[in-house]
Amino acid sequence: MKHPVVFLVQVFAWLLLFGVIAATWAGVTYPNGRAKAYSSEFSKIHPMCVHRVLIDDRYESSINLQICHAEYKNYPIVVESVKSVLGDQTLIRVSATKQSKDGGEWVVGYSFAEDDAGQNGPFLINLFTRSPDEVELSSLAGVSQNNTEHTLTAHFLEGVGDRCQGGYVELMGMASRQEIALSQASTLYALLNPLGQLLKREQNAVRASFPEWEAGDLISDAPTECVGRLIGVYDHVSESTTVNAVAVDYDALLRQSRNATEACIADAIVRARDDGSFQSGPYAVYGLDHWNNVLGYVHQRCGTDQAFNPINRGI
């Protein structure tokens, strides 16, 4: 079960954001003062309806899509095909954009597998919201549509990562009947300490491989500094996550070093890059055993006399 404090924090964060979005959506117009007209029959489920069913407790996890689409009929959606960050999967992304009174732009949307293009029955999505200050929260969620009764039902919502801090969640498919494969963006700190980082599960129990290197101080944990991705599975029955692999963008890793320690770490990772990795686009992908070997090399070159906790021991 999810720790109650973590659950309440996640729900509160989404409710607070949803309240701001709802108020903004209801009270603003386009720069020319008119809302662009759009048919109430959307080609895909409107992003605001998805947000509503997943986040707003007043609807008790189920809404009537005809009513919701009628409410947002003047707010157009953009439907596009996008390539996955890892592998060669094609995803469908649905988004809606709105200008606020002060000129800022809100983007609310979700993406899902091309195989679920019909959106009938249960399907998985990556839910995301980008605010005018560029903060972008991203989560994994499960919903289902009943085309006969015109209803949308929420099943679960996991994670509230901001950009490089566990955001930019991307579905990779079903690993088994109850395990969902996914990847998420990662800072250097999360790459060095991957346990417990996927969908920010059990945040207060994250086990640090390098306890002397603090996040955000000596080692970057900024939401704008992505250097790789964590790959793993979410078990929707046990509500647990497992990191299975790590993907590193060598170019971003080398360019974003802010101090001597980060430069040493980046150089050590790149020099060990041929040790068991394979390439997927700009990323070198390591299994956890190979990544543990890399981290051991990093510790030898850049670490102190303090403890090093291998990620595949003592778990």
Buried (B, 14 or more C-beta within 10 A) or exposed (E): EEEEEBEEBBBEBBEEBBEBBBEBBEEBEEEEEEBEEBEEEBEBBBBBBBBBBBBBEEBEBEBBBEEBBEBBBBBBBEEEEEEBBBEEBEBBBBBBBBBBEEEBEBBBBBBBBEEBBEBEEEBBBBBBBBBBEEEBBBBBBBBBBEEEEBBBBBBBBBBBBBBBBBBBBBBBEEBEEEBBBBBBBBBBBBBBBBBBBBBBBBBEEBBBBBEEBEBEEBBBBBBEBBBBBBBBBBBBEEBBBBBBBBBBBBEBBBEBBEEEBBEBBBBBBBEBBEEBBEEBEEBBBBBBEBBBBBBBBBBEBBBEEEEBBBBEEEE
